[in-house]
């Protein structure tokens, strides 16, 4: 996994999601993000969808899993740069019911 998708500034971790978030990409992001969450003090996790054109259900699972983990630690999760297409998938997958939709 290209480590440059992870940007840590203070207690904030920004994950720049790739163009396609399929099963393979979701698993690599999950593994790397969990390692960071276990070893660093993270108070806010931002999923940045600015460059994402496609995501399947494994991406939703990866996001919700990290959401639960960060919230358990007392942190917050935000979504940013969500396109209309990916936004529909997030809505259908119930992500906005847990995380909320951020207006750009």
N, CA, C and O of each residue as an XYZ file, in Angstrom:
416
protein
N       0.859     -1.192      0.000
C       0.000      0.000      0.000
C       0.888      1.232      0.000
O       1.857      1.313      0.755
N       0.561      2.153     -0.821
C       1.279      3.413     -0.889
C       1.052      4.198      0.400
O      -0.046      4.696      0.645
N       2.088      4.306      1.214
C       1.966      4.963      2.515
C       1.642      6.452      2.373
O       1.264      7.096      3.352
N       1.787      7.004      1.169
C       1.525      8.416      1.003
C       0.033      8.737      1.037
O      -0.341      9.909      1.003
N      -0.815      7.731      1.104
C      -2.236      8.030      1.249
C      -2.576      8.385      2.688
O      -3.662      8.897      2.959
N      -1.652      8.118      3.620
C      -1.866      8.416      5.030
C      -1.098      9.676      5.403
O       0.121      9.740      5.243
N      -1.822     10.681      5.903
C      -1.206     11.937      6.305
C      -1.594     12.210      7.754
O      -2.772     12.381      8.067
N      -0.603     12.247      8.630
C      -0.861     12.518     10.047
C      -0.365     13.916     10.388
O       0.784     14.269     10.121
N      -1.242     14.688     10.974
C      -0.876     16.020     11.446
C      -1.437     16.168     12.849
O      -2.651     16.256     13.033
N      -0.564     16.195     13.825
C      -1.017     16.219     15.211
C      -1.768     14.936     15.515
O      -1.260     13.838     15.288
N      -2.976     15.079     16.026
C      -3.801     13.916     16.366
C      -4.799     13.582     15.263
O      -5.731     12.808     15.483
N      -4.608     14.167     14.068
C      -5.516     13.919     12.947
C      -4.831     13.037     11.915
O      -3.696     13.288     11.511
N      -5.545     12.000     11.499
C      -5.073     11.125     10.435
C      -6.020     11.284      9.253
O      -7.222     11.044      9.370
N      -5.463     11.692      8.112
C      -6.237     11.825      6.874
C      -5.850     10.666      5.968
O      -4.669     10.423      5.721
N      -6.858      9.957      5.477
C      -6.627      8.871      4.536
C      -7.149      9.322      3.181
O      -8.351      9.499      2.982
N      -6.210      9.503      2.251
C      -6.546      9.892      0.883
C      -6.885      8.602      0.134
O      -5.991      7.877     -0.302
N      -8.166      8.325     -0.008
C      -8.580      7.071     -0.620
C      -8.217      7.038     -2.106
O      -8.262      8.065     -2.784
N      -7.857      5.849     -2.610
C      -7.466      5.727     -4.016
C      -8.664      5.870     -4.958
O      -9.811      5.966     -4.523
N      -8.365      5.880     -6.252
C      -9.413      6.024     -7.273
C     -10.450      4.915     -7.166
O     -11.645      5.168     -7.315
N     -10.005      3.692     -6.909
C     -10.923      2.557     -6.755
C     -10.707      1.911     -5.395
O      -9.601      1.486     -5.061
N     -11.770      1.845     -4.625
C     -11.712      1.178     -3.324
C     -12.483     -0.133     -3.468
O     -13.687     -0.203     -3.225
N     -11.740     -1.170     -3.874
C     -12.323     -2.505     -4.015
C     -11.851     -3.366     -2.840
O     -11.247     -2.857     -1.896
N     -12.127     -4.660     -2.901
C     -11.777     -5.561     -1.795
C     -10.286     -5.493     -1.472
O      -9.907     -5.388     -0.306
N      -9.449     -5.552     -2.491
C      -7.998     -5.550     -2.283
C      -7.537     -4.245     -1.629
O      -6.810     -4.269     -0.636
N      -7.957     -3.115     -2.184
C      -7.558     -1.814     -1.633
C      -8.100     -1.627     -0.222
O      -7.393     -1.136      0.658
N      -9.361     -2.022     -0.004
C      -9.974     -1.862      1.321
C      -9.204     -2.651      2.371
O      -8.996     -2.163      3.482
N      -8.782     -3.859      2.035
C      -8.035     -4.690      2.988
C      -6.679     -4.066      3.304
O      -6.261     -4.055      4.462
N      -5.995     -3.552      2.302
C      -4.703     -2.913      2.545
C      -4.853     -1.647      3.390
O      -4.050     -1.401      4.290
N      -5.875     -0.848      3.100
C      -6.110      0.372      3.886
C      -6.478      0.003      5.318
O      -5.988      0.618      6.265
N      -7.337     -0.999      5.477
C      -7.737     -1.436      6.817
C      -6.520     -1.839      7.638
O      -6.359     -1.401      8.777
N      -5.680     -2.659      7.066
C      -4.504     -3.150      7.770
C      -3.561     -2.015      8.168
O      -3.118     -1.945      9.314
N      -3.256     -1.135      7.227
C      -2.347     -0.020      7.500
C      -2.961      0.974      8.489
O      -2.272      1.455      9.389
N      -4.246      1.284      8.328
C      -4.917      2.227      9.232
C      -4.966      1.661     10.650
O      -4.729      2.388     11.615
N      -5.272      0.370     10.781
C      -5.316     -0.239     12.111
C      -3.955     -0.174     12.789
O      -3.867      0.063     13.994
N      -2.892     -0.385     12.015
C      -1.546     -0.287     12.596
C      -1.297      1.128     13.124
O      -0.772      1.297     14.224
N      -1.667      2.127     12.352
C      -1.492      3.514     12.791
C      -2.338      3.793     14.026
O      -1.867      4.429     14.970
N      -3.587      3.323     14.029
C      -4.477      3.560     15.169
C      -3.972      2.870     16.438
O      -4.232      3.341     17.545
N      -3.260      1.772     16.282
C      -2.711      1.052     17.433
C      -1.446      1.705     17.972
O      -1.137      1.567     19.156
N      -0.711      2.412     17.123
C       0.601      2.916     17.530
C       0.665      4.431     17.702
O       1.634      4.941     18.265
N      -0.333      5.154     17.234
C      -0.335      6.616     17.315
C      -1.573      7.101     18.068
O      -2.587      6.405     18.132
N      -1.476      8.288     18.630
C      -2.623      8.909     19.280
C      -3.425      9.650     18.216
O      -3.006     10.702     17.734
N      -4.575      9.097     17.855
C      -5.420      9.683     16.811
C      -6.751     10.108     17.432
O      -7.470      9.285     17.997
N      -7.070     11.393     17.324
C      -8.331     11.910     17.853
C      -9.354     12.164     16.756
O     -10.552     12.260     17.021
N      -8.871     12.272     15.520
C      -9.777     12.504     14.398
C      -9.259     11.749     13.178
O      -8.075     11.809     12.844
N     -10.164     11.043     12.529
C      -9.857     10.314     11.306
C     -10.690     10.912     10.184
O     -11.912     11.015     10.289
N     -10.017     11.305      9.114
C     -10.705     11.885      7.963
C     -10.497     10.974      6.762
O      -9.364     10.692      6.372
N     -11.602     10.518      6.182
C     -11.550      9.780      4.929
C     -11.759     10.788      3.813
O     -12.824     11.397      3.717
N     -10.750     10.969      2.969
C     -10.822     11.939      1.890
C     -11.084     11.206      0.573
O     -10.238     10.456      0.085
N     -12.258     11.435      0.017
C     -12.709     10.775     -1.205
C     -12.448     11.618     -2.455
O     -12.999     11.317     -3.514
N     -11.644     12.639     -2.366
C     -11.439     13.573     -3.481
C     -11.058     12.881     -4.787
O     -11.484     13.311     -5.859
N     -10.269     11.823     -4.711
C      -9.833     11.139     -5.922
C     -10.530      9.819     -6.175
O     -10.107      9.052     -7.040
N     -11.596      9.541     -5.430
C     -12.255      8.242     -5.517
C     -13.421      8.279     -6.501
O     -14.322      9.111     -6.391
N     -13.383      7.362     -7.461
C     -14.443      7.258     -8.464
C     -15.311      6.021     -8.265
O     -16.466      5.992     -8.690
N     -14.752      4.996     -7.616
C     -15.478      3.737     -7.442
C     -15.206      3.176     -6.060
O     -14.083      3.237     -5.560
N     -16.256      2.623     -5.444
C     -16.098      1.923     -4.176
C     -17.147      0.827     -4.121
O     -18.294      1.032     -4.519
N     -16.745     -0.345     -3.623
C     -17.722     -1.415     -3.456
C     -18.011     -1.606     -1.966
O     -17.539     -0.831     -1.134
N     -18.782     -2.629     -1.637
C     -19.225     -2.835     -0.260
C     -18.074     -3.105      0.702
O     -18.203     -2.842      1.897
N     -16.954     -3.624      0.208
C     -15.816     -3.849      1.097
C     -15.263     -2.514      1.597
O     -14.750     -2.436      2.713
N     -15.365     -1.476      0.785
C     -14.957     -0.141      1.216
C     -15.843      0.386      2.331
O     -15.365      1.012      3.278
N     -17.134      0.127      2.211
C     -18.060      0.538      3.265
C     -17.716     -0.176      4.568
O     -17.689      0.440      5.633
N     -17.456     -1.475      4.478
C     -17.086     -2.237      5.672
C     -15.811     -1.709      6.309
O     -15.719     -1.616      7.533
N     -14.838     -1.366      5.497
C     -13.579     -0.833      6.007
C     -13.811      0.501      6.720
O     -13.257      0.739      7.793
N     -14.624      1.360      6.126
C     -14.901      2.662      6.737
C     -15.648      2.497      8.063
O     -15.280      3.110      9.065
N     -16.686      1.676      8.068
C     -17.463      1.494      9.296
C     -16.639      0.840     10.398
O     -16.795      1.175     11.572
N     -15.772     -0.080     10.031
C     -14.902     -0.710     11.027
C     -13.954      0.285     11.667
O     -13.749      0.250     12.881
N     -13.367      1.179     10.865
C     -12.465      2.190     11.412
C     -13.259      3.203     12.224
O     -12.787      3.702     13.246
N     -14.483      3.508     11.756
C     -15.353      4.421     12.513
C     -15.581      3.884     13.924
O     -15.410      4.608     14.905
N     -15.968      2.615     14.021
C     -16.241      2.011     15.339
C     -14.997      2.036     16.216
O     -15.074      2.316     17.412
N     -13.873      1.746     15.623
C     -12.620      1.718     16.376
C     -12.255      3.105     16.914
O     -11.910      3.247     18.087
N     -12.331      4.120     16.060
C     -11.977      5.486     16.468
C     -12.976      6.007     17.494
O     -12.582      6.637     18.475
N     -14.250      5.755     17.281
C     -15.272      6.212     18.237
C     -15.088      5.542     19.595
O     -15.288      6.180     20.628
N     -14.709      4.263     19.609
C     -14.450      3.546     20.857
C     -13.316      4.215     21.633
O     -13.323      4.232     22.864
N     -12.346      4.764     20.908
C     -11.212      5.448     21.530
C     -11.549      6.895     21.874
O     -10.691      7.620     22.378
N     -12.792      7.332     21.610
C     -13.214      8.687     21.949
C     -12.962      9.708     20.862
O     -13.079     10.909     21.104
N     -12.619      9.255     19.667
C     -12.318     10.163     18.568
C     -13.504     10.412     17.661
O     -14.611      9.932     17.907
N     -13.253     11.166     16.613
C     -14.289     11.528     15.646
C     -13.844     11.115     14.250
O     -12.651     11.017     13.964
N     -14.832     10.874     13.383
C     -14.563     10.495     12.000
C     -15.323     11.444     11.087
O     -16.482     11.773     11.337
N     -14.641     11.885     10.007
C     -15.274     12.751      9.015
C     -15.047     12.180      7.631
O     -14.077     11.464      7.384
N     -15.950     12.506      6.747
C     -15.829     12.159      5.334
C     -15.760     13.461      4.561
O     -16.519     14.392      4.830
N     -14.855     13.527      3.605
C     -14.737     14.754      2.820
C     -14.470     14.407      1.354
O     -13.967     13.326      1.046
N     -14.811     15.327      0.459
C     -14.551     15.144     -0.959
C     -15.383     14.064     -1.623
O     -14.960     13.483     -2.623
N     -16.563     13.787     -1.081
C     -17.399     12.695     -1.584
C     -18.140     13.130     -2.853
O     -18.857     14.131     -2.851
N     -17.959     12.370     -3.931
C     -18.674     12.654     -5.173
C     -20.125     12.194     -5.034
O     -20.467     11.445     -4.119
N     -20.955     12.647     -5.940
C     -22.364     12.246     -5.912
C     -22.500     10.729     -6.048
O     -23.294     10.103     -5.345
N     -21.729     10.153     -6.947
C     -21.798      8.703     -7.188
C     -21.411      7.898     -5.939
O     -22.135      6.989     -5.533
N     -20.272      8.236     -5.339
C     -19.829      7.541     -4.130
C     -20.772      7.866     -2.971
O     -21.032      7.013     -2.123
N     -21.278      9.088     -2.934
C     -22.218      9.485     -1.885
C     -23.480      8.639     -1.884
O     -24.003      8.304     -0.821
N     -23.973      8.289     -3.069
C     -25.155      7.416     -3.139
C     -24.850      6.053     -2.526
O     -25.675      5.501     -1.799
N     -23.683      5.514     -2.811
C     -23.291      4.225     -2.248
C     -23.156      4.315     -0.724
O     -23.598      3.418     -0.006
N     -22.547      5.392     -0.235
C     -22.416      5.575      1.210
C     -23.786      5.671      1.872
O     -23.994      5.124      2.955
N     -24.714      6.362      1.228
C     -26.071      6.490      1.773
C     -26.764      5.139      1.794
O     -27.376      4.768      2.795
N     -26.672      4.396      0.685
C     -27.315      3.080      0.625
C     -26.698      2.104      1.622
O     -27.388      1.231      2.149
N     -25.402      2.252      1.880
C     -24.710      1.364      2.817
C     -24.890      1.746      4.270
O     -24.371      1.063      5.154
N     -25.619      2.828      4.541
C     -25.894      3.237      5.909
C     -24.777      4.020      6.580
O     -24.830      4.267      7.785
N     -23.768      4.412      5.813
C     -22.631      5.125      6.397
C     -23.070      6.472      6.965
O     -22.654      6.845      8.062
N     -23.904      7.202      6.231
C     -24.330      8.524      6.700
C     -25.182      8.447      7.963
O     -25.254      9.421      8.713
N     -25.819      7.323      8.209
C     -26.600      7.175      9.441
C     -25.683      7.123     10.660
O     -26.078      7.518     11.757
N     -24.458      6.635     10.464
C     -23.522      6.544     11.590
C     -22.595      7.752     11.665
O     -22.385      8.322     12.736
N     -22.044      8.133     10.518
C     -21.011      9.177     10.521
C     -21.614     10.546     10.236
O     -21.115     11.549     10.747
N     -22.649     10.614      9.454
C     -23.224     11.890      9.083
C     -22.606     12.390      7.802
O     -21.467     12.052      7.478
N     -23.337     13.177      7.088
C     -22.889     13.702      5.799
C     -22.346     15.100      6.002
O     -23.032     15.973      6.535
N     -21.116     15.309      5.577
C     -20.492     16.615      5.718
C     -20.727     17.423      4.452
O     -20.465     16.957      3.343
N     -21.213     18.613      4.630
C     -21.414     19.491      3.482
C     -20.089     20.096      3.078
O     -19.300     20.495      3.935
N     -19.835     20.169      1.799
C     -18.567     20.716      1.280
C     -18.727     22.207      1.050
O     -17.784     22.869      0.615
